């Protein structure tokens, strides 16, 4: 916790939140969302930050992943099919390629890459479909054209294929084979809820974590589950996203870190912490929250051009304040951290602390070894440990999962700490493996 206080001096705070107001005369105010400032949106999933119909796609993707083994085509065949599909869709006027897209149209990780690549003469087009911009892009330099989704991950250069890590169960098995630290867990189908509850409660034991077998950015994940009712709810939430879910042992007193490894060499690491405010000795908690949320660096979860989001005020927030004997009118002492959420999820307003310069050499080597073991040239590694500046060998640590399309913007726009130019390393990867 002290690290967050120390980190304040590393750079400006960049946070925001739902705008709220206290009912007149209310001594322990409940926050009231103003119209247009958030809250429940019909047919919109707050866990995915997407329309609820997106769950159909995630279910189908998981079923396809289970029925069809990961396939890595030779680069020439992959390029041929990409070109063919592009021509068919554009000829039928289902899609069109546009070069005047804006950062609000595409994922921020792609924006970071494109901005850096343009400095080296690369031109880009994005594919616009009937429902908005897709995640498909075309890059051109020196008369050569390359196509990629999200980021150029050089999938064709991998022995397993980057999609190998999409399945959390398969990833965990491979990590175990390589002797890397992992958490205990097991996967279940949606019709095995009773069996899953028995396994979690009586075999693993509380506290637990439940998450979909596919997915990233903490979508539909529930942590620190300590009773049967919360376990049942967590399973229900995971099944909305995927027909298969995982129950794992929760490791307390640790922080989650995201390490991004590019081409087995470049490593950046960011720490994720729950939504919070820090007392200045003058402002109420309500004022501190509003001040953070007024920062232009934070937006709403459905806005693609943001990494950090507005703090979500809910029952968890109220419970945490009550535990301290505080309410929203309390003026906390200068330097005191007031936690507003338990989970460090960005969608709840969590912070990102860039810690790359402080990562212990053993941990850097661990991340590189994992990338090499999976033969994946661009990977995000979710890592749990107590102190990233100490070797993982001497403390409780675990690799949670891998992501083959990492959110590199987390390193470019942290709440605190010096930003790391991961996009430049990805551009180097692009020039090395594509040209």
N, C-alpha and C positions, 0 to 999 in steps of 0.2 A: 504494500500500500504506500509505503514511503516513497517508492520509485515514482509514483504518479505526482507527488508533491515536488520531488526533485525535478521532474520532467517539465514543470511549468516554465522553468527558466530556459528551456531549450528552444522555445519558439512560441508564437502567438496561439492562444486558444482558438479553435475553430469549431464551434458547436452551435446547435440551434434546437428548437422544440415546438411542440404544439402550443399555440398561443392560448392562454387560459385566463379566466377571471374568477375571483372568489365571490360567492354569494354575499350580499351586504350583511354585516353583523355576524358572520359565521366565524367562530373562534378557531375551529379546526377545519379549514376550508376544503371542500371537495372541488377538484378542478372541473371546470365546465368547458368543453370544447366549443369554440365558436364556429358558426357555419363556414364551411369551406376550409377549415383548418385541420381536418383529419377525422378520426373516429371511424365508425363502421360504414363502409361503402357497400351498397348492395352488389352482390355477385362479384365481390373483390376479396381475394384471400390475403390477409395481412402476413401470413407465414411465408407466402411466395412473393408478395408484392406484385401480384399479377392477377388478371381476371380469373375467376374460379374455373372457367372452362379450360384453363391451362393444365388442370389436373388430368384431363383426358389424355393430353399429350404425354405427361410424365408417366402415366400408367402404361400407355402403348410403348413408350421408349424402354421401360423396364421389361415388359413382356418380350419385346424384340431382342433385348440384350440377353435374356435368359434362353430364348429359343435359338438365336443365331450366335455362334461363337464370334469373338472379335476377329475382324478380317483386315489385314493390312495389304492393300494392293500395291503392286509395283508402281513407281512414280508415274511412268508413262501411261499406264491404264487409268490411274486416278485422274490425271490431267485430261485424258481423252473424255472420260465420262463427265467430268465437271464442265468441260467445254460444250459437250453435246447437250447436256441438260440446260445450260445457260442459253444456248441458241434456240432450243425448243421453247422454253418459257418466254423469251423475248419475242420470238416470231409469233407466238400465239397471243402476245400482248398481255400475258399474265403478270409479267414483271418487266421492269426496265432498270437500266443502270444509270445512276445519277452521280454527278461529281459535285453537286452543290448542297450536299447533306450537311447538317450541323451537329455539334456534339450532343444535342438533346435527342437526336434521331437514332444514335447508335450507342452501344455499351461504352462506358468510360475507359475500360482497358484498351479497347480498339482505338479510341481517340488518342490515348497516350502514345500508342505505337505509331499511328499515322502521323502525328505531329513530329515525332522524332525522325521517322523515315523520310518525310518531305524535305528535311534539312539535307538529305543526301540524294535528292533528285527523283524520288519515287512519287508517281502520280496514282491516285486512287479513285475508284468508283464504288458506290454501295448499291446493293440491289433493293429496289422498292417493289413491294408486293401489294396485293389488294388490301392487306390489313396493316400496312405500314412497312417500315424498313426491316429487312431480315438481317440475319447475322452473317450474310454472305458478302464478300468483298473481292474486288479485282485490283491488283497492283500492276503497274507498268513502269519499266525502266529500261533504257537502251533498246527499245523496240521489242522487248520480251514481256510477256504477260503471265502473271501468276494469280492463282485463285486460292482463297483460304476462308475459313469460317472463324470469326472472332479474333484469332491471332494465328500467325504462321508458326505451327508447332513442329514442323519437319517430321511429321508422323511416318513418312516413308523411310526414314533413316533408323527407325526403331525395330528391334527384333520382335517385340510383342505387339507393337502398335499402341499408340497413346490411349486408345479406348480400353485397353486392358485394365486400367485403374478405375474405370467408371463403376465397376462393381466393388462395393466395399468388402464383401465377403472374400472375393478372389484376391483383393489387395491385401487383406489381413493374412490370408493363408500364405501369400508370397512373402510378406514381411516376416512371418514366423519362420518360414524356410530359410530366410537370410539371417536369422538371429537378431532381428531388430526388436526393440521394446514395443509391446503392444498391450492392449487391454483385453481382458477376458470377455467373450460375448458369443452370441449365436443368432442366426437369422431364422425368421418364421414367415410363413404365408399368412395372408389375411384371415384365412379360416382356422388358423391355429392359435387364436387369441388365448384360449384357456390353457393350452400347453405352454404358451409364452409366459403367461402370468405365473404359472407353477415354476418354470425355470428361473424367472427373474427373482421372485420372492423367496423361494425355498432353496435354490441351488446357488445362484450368484449371491443373493442377499442385497438388501438396500445399503447405500443409495445406488441408483441406476441411471442409465441414459437410454433413451429410445430414439431411433432415427430411421428414416427410410434407407433402403439399401442403395439407392441412387440419390444423386442430388448434391448440392453444395451450398455454401453461404448460410449454413444452419437452417435451411428450409425444413419446417415441420419437425425440428429437433426439440426434445425436452430433456433437461438435465436435472441432476440432484433430486431424483424421484425417491421419496422416503416412505410411501405407503401404497396400499393396493389401489385405492381410488385414483390417485394421481397416475399410477401405472396404467390403469385402464384408459384413462383420458389420453395419456401419451401415445398409447397404441392406436387409439381411434384417430388421433391427429396425424400420425405417421401413415396410416392406411389411406387417408384422403389423398396423399401424394403418390403412394406406391403400393402395389399389391404385396410387396415383401418388405419387412422391417427388421431391424437389428436391435437386440437388447444387449447392453454392455454394462460392465461395472463402472460406476462413477468414481473418479479419483479426486478427492477433496484437497483443498489447500494448494492447488496448482493454478497456474494461469495458462490459457491457450496462446500459442504463438503460430503465426503463419510464416513459413520460410519459403521463398521462391528461388528455385535453382534453374539457371539458364545454361544450357550446353555443358553440363557437368562441372562448371567452374564458377560462374558468378552466383553469389548467394546474397540475398537480402532477407531481413527478418523483422517482423513487426509484432508487437504484443497487443492483445485485445483485452480491454478492461470494460466492466459494466458502466452504464450511464451514471454520471456523477456530477456534482458541482463541488467547488472548493471555496470555503468561507473566506471572506475578506475582512471580517470583523465589523462590517457596516451594513451589508445587504441581507435581506431575508432570503430564505431558500427559494421562495417564489421569484424574487427579483434576480437571483443568481441564475435560475433556470431560464428566465426570459432573456437575460443578457446573453447567455450562451446560444440560445436559439435564434437570436437576432443576427448572428454571424452569417454572412452570405455563403460561407463554405459548407453549410448544411442545408439539406433539402428534404423532400418527402421521399419515401422509399420507392415510389413509382417514377421518380425523375432520374433518368439515366446519366445525367451529367454530374451526379454527386457520388461521393464515397461515404461521407458522414451524413447521418440523418438526424432529424429532430428527435429529442428525447420523448419517449412515450410514458405518460403518467397513467398508472393503473392501480389495481389493488395491491400489487407487489410493492409499488412505491409507497403507498400509504402505510403498509405493514412495516416496511423498513424504517420509516420515520417514527412510527409509534413505538417500535422497539427501542429507539434512542430517547423517547420522551419528547420528540420534536413534532412540529407541524409546519405548514408552509409559511407561517409568519415568524418562525424562529430565525434569529440572527446567529449563525454558527461562528465560533472563534476563527480568527485568521489562520489559514493553513489546514483547517480540518476538512477531510474528505467526507462528503455526504453521498452515500451510495443510493441511487434511485432505482436500480434494477439489480437482480441477482445474476442474470446471464449476460455475458459480454457480447451479445449480438448487436451488430451494427443497426439492424432494423429497429432496435429498441433505443437507439441513441448512444450506443457504446462508443468508446474512444479507441484510437489506434496510436500506440507509442512506438515510433521507429527505434529499434534497439540494435541495428546491425553492427555498429562499432563495438558493442559490449558483448557480443556472442562469444562464448568460449570456443577455442579452436577445436576441441573434441566434438562440439555440437555442429560446427561448420562442416567438419569431416563427415559426421553422421549424415547430414543432409546430402552431401555430395555422393556418399556411398549408396544411399537409397536411390538417388537418381540413376546412378550407374547400374545398380542391381536390377532396376526396372527398365533400363535402357531407354529412358525418356528424356528428351532434350529440353523440355520446358515443363516444369511441374511445381505445383503448390503443395507444400507438406504441412498439414495441421499437426502440431506438436504440443504436448502437454508436459509442463515441468514446473518446478518451484522457482528456479532462478536460472535464467538463460545464460548468465555470466559464469555459472559453474558447470562443470562437466556432467553430462547426462549419466555417466557411469557411477557417480557418487550420490545420486538423489533419485527420488521417485519420478519416472518419466515414461511417456508412451507416445508412439506415433498413432494418431487417430485415423487419418485417412489421407489420400492423395487426390489431387485435382489436375487433370491434364489441360485445362484451360483456366489457369489461375487469374485471379483478380489482381493484376499487377498495379492497378491504381491505388491499392492500399498502401503501397510504398511511396507513391508520388504525393499523396495528400493525407499524411498522418495528422492527428490532432497535435502531437508533440514530437519533437526530434527532427533531425536533418533528413529531408526526403532522399530516397535512393532512386537513381535513374534506371529502373529495371527495363523500361522501354528501349533505352539505348542498347542494352545487352541483347534484347530480342531482335532489334534491327541488325546487330552484328550476326546473330544466328541466321536471320533471313538472308543476308548477303553471302554468308558462308555456305549454306545448304541449298539455296534456291538458284543462285546465279552461277 
